[in-house]
Amino acid sequence: MRSVIAVAAVVAVFVSAVPDAVAHHSFAAEYDANKVVKFEGVVTKVEWSNPHARIYVDVTDAGGKVTNWNLELAALSLLVRNGWTRTSVKPGERVKVEGFEGRGTNTYRVNATVVLTPDGRSLFASGGDDRPER
């Protein structure tokens, strides 16, 4: 009976650790530090959630094609320390973005480092130990 309880305890510890391991990812695995992108567009959605906040932005190219970019921001605690609030950026607002492009082709993902708001505020948007220094 003791061995069954011991095995159950080990399994419980392992299963509880899996979501944390899956949720945290390496910057280098998902984004390319050599591909800095800058663009502006209209915010379509803001997700103020863990583990990272996200903003979705419609970007229109010179030919009129609209692409929705997925911007990964830092954890909420870091965003708040950097002056962000839940309403710092709202759907319908035009923002300028700088960050690192996602790996792969046609990903339309960026790890945002700076978001410039319509009122001229520049909000630092990234964080984490393995992100490149700017």
WOUR-V899424 format. One line per field, one symbol per residue. ss: DSSP state (H for helix, E for strand, C for the rest). phi: phi as a letter, one per 40 degrees, with the letter a starting at -180 (. if undefined). A space follows every 50 residues. Layout:
ss->???
phi->???
This chain:
ss->CHHHHHHHHHHHHHHHHHHHHHHCCCHHHHEEEEEEEEEEEEEEEEECCC CCCEEEEEEECCCCCEEEEEEECCCHHHHHHCCCCCCCCCCCCEEEEEEE EECCCCCCEEEEEEEECCCCCEEECCCCCCCCCC
phi->.ccccccccccccccccddcccccbcdccbbbccbcbbababcbabbcac cbcbbbbcbbcccgcbbccbccbccdccccccgcbdbcbbdgccbbbbab cccgbfcfbaccbabccdcgcbbcbbahcbcccb
